[in-house]
């Protein structure tokens, strides 16, 4: 299972501008890209924006993923991270 962690808008933008991104996808209110440099032989660092940036409600995510991971799989991993975080906070409230 892919693990994505929350990051900042500034880091997302910095990584987008530092090197040419690969596999950049902009689809409705989401966006993802991967760094062109490999993290290991078969992994890369990926970044995701979820939600419209202009609304101020966008969240930003990053993770180390296998090469070839598709945009939808990245979004699924972000949604799983959000759900896990919500479940963890619910447990601590009880």
N, C-alpha and C positions, 0 to 999 in steps of 0.2 A: 504494500500500500504506500502511496506517495504521501509525504509529510510536507505540508506548507506551513510556514510561520509568518506572522504579521510583520510587515516592515513599514517604512515611512514613504511618503510621496517623494521626499527628497532623494532617498536611496534609489527608488524605482527610476526616477528621472536621471539620476547620475549614471546608473548602470545602463540605461538606454542610450545615453550620449557618449559613454566612454569608449565603446567599440561598436562597430556595426552589429546590430542584433541579428539573430537568425530566427527563422520561423515566426516572424512577427504576425500576429493575428489581431484584428480589431473587429469584433462582432457584437453588434448592438451596444450594450452597456458594459462590455468586458473587453479586455485587451491582454495579450500575453506575448512574451518573447523569451528567447534563450540567448545566453551569452555565446559568442562564437568560439570562445576558448573552452576547451574541455576542463571539467573539474577533475575527473579521473579518466581513465581510458574509455569508459563507456557511460559517463554521466556528464551533465552540464548543469549550470545554475539557471533556473527559470524564474521569471517574474510575472505576476498577474495583477491586473487592476480589475476590481469587481465593483460595478456601479458607475454611474456617470460622473466623470471628474468635475464637470461644471456645477454639479449640485452640491458639492462639498461633502457628499455622503460616501464617496468612493473609499474602498479599503484596498490596501496594497499588501502583496504576499510574495514570498520567495521560498525556494527550496532547491535541493539537489535532486535531479530526476534523470532517469535513463534517457539516453539519446533516442529521439524518435517519439517521445511522449507528446501526444496531441493536445490541442487547446482544450477540448472537452474533458480529457483526463485531468488536466491542470485545474479546471473549474470544479470538477468533482472532488478533487483533493482539498481545494479551498472550502467547499461546502462541508466536507467531512470535518475539517479543522474547526469551522465555526460551530457545528453541531456538538463536537466533543467539548469545546470550550463552554458552550451553554449548559451542557449536561454536568460538567465539572462545577460550574458556579452554582447550579441548582443543588448539588449534593452538599456544598459547603454552607448553604443557607439553612439547611435542615439540621 
